[in-house]
Amino acid sequence: MNIVITGASRGIGFELAKKFVAIGKHNIVVIARNKDKIDELKEICSKINSNSSIFPIQYNLLNVDTYQSVLFNEIKKHITQIDVIVNNAGLLINKPFEKLSFDDISNTINLNLLAPTLLIKSLLPLVNKGGHIVNISSMGGFQGSQKFPGLTVYSAAKAGLASLTECLAEEYKESGISFNCLAIGATDTEMLREAFPGYNAPFNAEEMADFIADFALSKSKFFNGKIIPVSVSTP
C-alpha cells in the first residue's frame, strides 16, 4: 500500500511509520519539519523490513499557501496513488485562554484543523477507491467528554477536525473512499509531556500506533464518517 503520515518526526507518527513498515510491503511518505528525525526514521525502518520503503519529506505544515505547489509535487515524486492518509500532526499548547497570543491561536487552529483540510483537498485526486483517510483528533474535542482549562483552542480545533471527517464522508460517500476520525485519549508523547509535565498517561506512543495502524489498514470497510473515542476514561 501507499501511505502518507504527517507529524512523523516523533511520538505516535514516528512509531506509526515503524509499525506500517513491520507489518507489510508498503511505500510510506513521512512528513515533518525536522529533517534529521525523519532521515533517522528512514534508517531505522530500513533495518526493520527492507521490503517497505520510507520517503521523508521535510515540510512545515503551517506553510498553508504552498500545499498544492510544493507539498503535493514532493509527494508525487514518490507515489502517484494513495491508499491511506493519516493526519497525525498536531500542536498542543496548554495556556489559559486569556494569555494565548494571536500566534498561539492561529498556529493551533492551522496545524490541527487547516493542515489536514488542505492535505486532504490536495491529495484526494490521488486516493484510490477503497482508500482510507484517518484523522487523529483528541478526546478533548469529543462531544460530551471532560474538558480541561488551558486547552480551549486545541479542543475546539480537534472538534472541528471531527466534524470535517463526518462532512467529507457524506460528501464523498459514492467515491469508495472512507473518512474516519480517532479521538485518542492521553498518550505518553513528547508533545504531551511538554504540555503536562509529570502527567502519567495510560498509553505509550507505540501502543497507540499499533491501534492506529490496524484501524487504518483493516477497518475502513466497517466504518465511514465515524468519530471513535480511543480512551479508557469516562466520560
N, C-alpha and C positions, 0 to 999 in steps of 0.2 A: 504494500500500500504506500501511497504518497501522503505524507503527514506534515502539517505545519504547526509549530508550537511557538507561542510568544512567551516572553519572560523566562527564557531558558538558561539564564546565567547562574541561577541559584535556586534553592528551595524546591518547590514542587515541580517547576518546569524543568529543572536540571535532572531531577530524579525520574521525571516522566519520560524524557528522551532516552535515558538509560533503560527504562522498563520496556519501551517500544522496541528498542534495539535487541534486547534479550529474548523477546518472545516471537520474533518473526523476521521475515526478509522485507525490510521497509526502506524507503527513501524519506529522510526526515529533515525538513528545513527548520532550523532553530534560530530564533530572532531575539536579540538582546542588544543593549548598549555596550556591554562590557566584552570587547573582542577577546581579551585574554581568557576569560572564563568559558566562552563558547568554543574557543580553539582547544582549551583543555578538555571540554566535554567531548569534542570530536575525537581526541586522542584516547580518552577513556573508553568511549564506545567502540572504537576500532578493535580494542582488545577483548571486548565482551562478545562481539559477533561480527565477523568480517563480511557476512552476507548482507548486513544492513549498512546504509550509508548516511552519514551526517553532513549536512550542508549549512555551515554557520553563516549568518548574515548579521553584520553589525548595523543596527539601525535604532534610532531613538524614536519610539512610537509617539512622542509628543510633537514630532515634526508632522503635523496634521495636513500640511499643504502638499506633501510630496509622496503620498501613498501610491498614487497611480503612476506618477512619473519616475519614481525611484524604486520604492519597495516592490511594487508589482513586477517591474522589469528584472529586479535582482532575483526574485523567486522564480521567474520563468527561465532564468539561466540554468536552473537545476531541475525543475519539474514543470511540466506543462499541463498536467492533470492532478487533481487533488481528491483524496478520499476522506481525509479527516483534518479538521482545523480545531485546535484547542486554544481558545483565547484565555490564556492563563495570566498574562502580565497584569500587575496591579500596583497601586500605590496606597499605602495606609499611613495616614497622619493622625496621631492621637493628640488633639489640642482642643481646648474649649472653643465653642463656636465663635464667640466674640473676639477671640485672639487669632483667628485664621486670617492670613493675608490673602490678597487677591490671587497671588500665585499659588498659595496652598489650595484654594478652592478650584481655580482653573486647572491646575495640574491633576488634582484628584478626579475631577469630572472627566477631563480629557483622556487620562490613561485608563480609567475604569469603565468608561462608557463610550466616549467618542472613538477611541482607538479600535475597539472591537467592531464598532459600527462601520468604520471606514475600511477596516481589513476585510470584513465580510463582503461589503459592497464591491471592493476592487477584485476580490478573488472568486466571487460567485460564478463568473463565466468559466472558470477552470474546474469547478467542483463536479465530479461525476454523479450520475444518477445512482442513488444508494449511498451518497456521501453523508457524513455526519459532522455537524458543526456543534461543538461543545463550548459553551460559555461558562467560565468559572466565576461564580458570584460568591456571596457570603451569607451566612445566617443573619448577619446584621441587616441585610437587605431583603430578608424573607418576611413576608407579611405575617404579623402575629407573633414573631419571635421577640425575645428580650432585646431591648435596645440599650446602648451604653453611651454615657456622656463622653464627648471628645471624638465621637465617630459619626457625627451628624451627616457631613457631606459625603464621606466614604459610604455610609449605609444607603444614602439617597442615590448615589451613583450606581451602586450594586443593585438596588431595587429597579433602577432604570434598565440595567442590563437584563434582568429577569423579564421585564415587560417587553423589551426588544425581542427576546427569544420567542415569546408567545406570538408576537405580531408577525415575525418572519415565518414562523411555522405555518400560520394561517395564510399569509400572502403567497407562500411557495409550496402549498400543500399538494399541488399537482406535479411538482417538479421531481419528486422522488428523493429530495434532499431532506434530512431530518435536522431539526434545531432543538437542542435541549440545554438546560441550564442546571448546573450543580451548585447549590448553595452550601458551601462547605463550612463546617464548624472550625473552631480554633485548631490550628495545626502548627507544630513547632518548626517555624522557619525563621530565617534571619529577619525578615520583614516584621513578623510578629514580635520577636524578641526586642527589636529596636523600638517598637511602639509600646510594648508592655514588658519592660524589664522584670525578670523574676517570675513571670507567669508560667505555670506548668500546664501546657496544652495536652489534651488527651491523645492526639495523633502526632506522629512524626511525618516528615515530608515523604519518605519512602512509602509508608503505609498508604498515604493519600494518593500518591502517584500510582500505586498498584490498582486502587479502586478506579481512578480516572481512566487509566489505560484500558482496563477491561470494559468499562462503560463505553468508551469512545469506539472501541473496535467491535463490540458484540451486542450492544443494546439498542441500536438505532431502529431495529425492526419492532421493538417493544414500546418505544417512547418517541413522541414528537410533540414539541411545544410544551414540554413539562419543566417545571421548576422543582427540583428534587433536593430536599434537605439531606445533607450528609453530616449528621451530628448525633451525638449520644445524649445531649442535654435536652431538657424540656423547660419552657415551651420552645 
